[in-house]
Amino acid sequence: MTNFNPNLDAITGDANIAARLLIEYLRQYADFKRITHTDLAAAAGMKRSSVSRLLSGRFDPRLRTFLKIAGALNLHLELAERTGCDK
């Protein structure tokens, strides 16, 4: 699971696709770790239904919500400068 590394450079023009990829990563990681939506919701301080909607793609989360879920999975968001980019 640690090898999941979507190429977000290819989709910089479409933030919706990038958000869906990040949510899909959270979903796959939770499945990989065998963490239920109920346990994830409790750890994130959220309702189970909210976690389920987010991980199923029926809800577009705010950054704060995304970070709550990531934190509950013991993950963090890291930003890095793109190399080889003139922009």
N, C-alpha and C positions, 0 to 999 in steps of 0.2 A: 504493500500500500504506500510505502514511502516513495515509490517511484512515480506517482501521479504528478506530472508536471506539465500542465496545459500551456501551450504557447500562446500567451495572451498578447504578444506583439502582433500576431497575425489578425487580431480582432479589435485593435485599439479604437476603431471607428464605431464599434457597436457595444456600448456599455451593457446592454441587456444580455448579450451573449456571454460577456465576461462574468456578469453576476450569476447567470445560470450555471456556468462552469464552476464557480466557487461554491455555490450551493450544492451542486452535484458532488463535489469533492467532500463536503461536510457529510452528505448522506452516505457516500461510500465509506468514509472513514468510520462513521458511527456503526455501520453494518459490519465492517471489518473488525472493530473492537467489540462487537456484539452488545452495543449499548442501545437499550430500548428508548423509544420516544418518551416514555414516562420517566425513566431515569435521567435522560438528557434534559427534560423540562425541569425536573426538580433541581438538578445541578445548575441550570441557567437561571432559575428563578422565574420561569415562564409557565404558561398553561400548556398541557400536552397537546391540545388541539392547535395551538399556535405553532409549536414545533413541527407537528405533522403537516400542517399547511405549508410551512416554509420548506421543509425537506421534500415535499411532493411537487414543489414548483407552483403551487396555487397562490402563493403570497410573495410579494416582492419586498424583502426586508429593508429596513433602514440599516445603516452601517452599525449603529449601536446594537441592534438585534443580532446581526450577523456576528459581531464580536462576542456577544453573550454566548451564542451557541459554540463558536470556536473555542472560547475560554473554557466552557464546560467540557469540551473534548480535549482539553489541555493542548490546544493549538494556538498559535499567534499569527498575526498577519505581518508579513515582512515586505517592505518595499525596497527595491534596489534600482539603481540607475541602469538603464539599458546601455549596453556596450555596442559600439559600432553604429550608433544612431546620430545623425546630424541635427536632429530636432531638439 
